[in-house]
Amino acid sequence: MAATFKDLDEFFDPTLKLPVSGKTYVVPPPSAEVGLLCQRLMQASIAAQAGQAVDEDGLNELAQLVLDDEQEKDLYQTILGTVWDELLADKVSWPAIQHVGQTALIWVAAGLEAAAKHWESGPEGEAEAPTTEATAAKSTRPRGSATGTKTTASRRTAAGSRGKTS
């Protein structure tokens, strides 16, 4: 007898729900291209932290293919989608927006458990970067769709910066 599967939409929620100041922001899933880029950026960051060589030119080339100049100004905007505008409209502080963006980036690259760990680390602390094995295990699970960004944020993220913008 062949196995039958329920429709994925019946039980799978591809969004990330983050509560900030009493409001829950629902981060939409990014496009497959942005999801794969986030995973590569996370892998590069882990490698750099471990003292391994990182193919920055290859990452920059990938970012340019996925993120063009006509798109949004920051990787966080791409990952957060409409939540970016909501956060600004609600006058959420930059440190909180940065924490939301970092959490969403980790969610896309390494999954819900790693994102939850970072979320609870608070703005003063950093959660441990996910292990290479954890990132590799999630690499076959890209998320859905969002908007685009420019490449400079991607380069900073690949270099291990904590979400500083120009």
Secondary structure, 3 states (H helix, E strand, C coil): CCCCCCCHHHCCCCCEEEEECCEEEEECCCCHHHHHHHHHHHHHHHHHHCCCCCCHHHHHHHHHHHCCCCCECCHHHHHHCHHHHHHHHCCCCHHHHHHHHHHHHHHHHHCHHHHHHHHCCCCCCCCCCCCHHHHHHHCCCCCCCCCCECHHHHHHHHCCCCCCCC
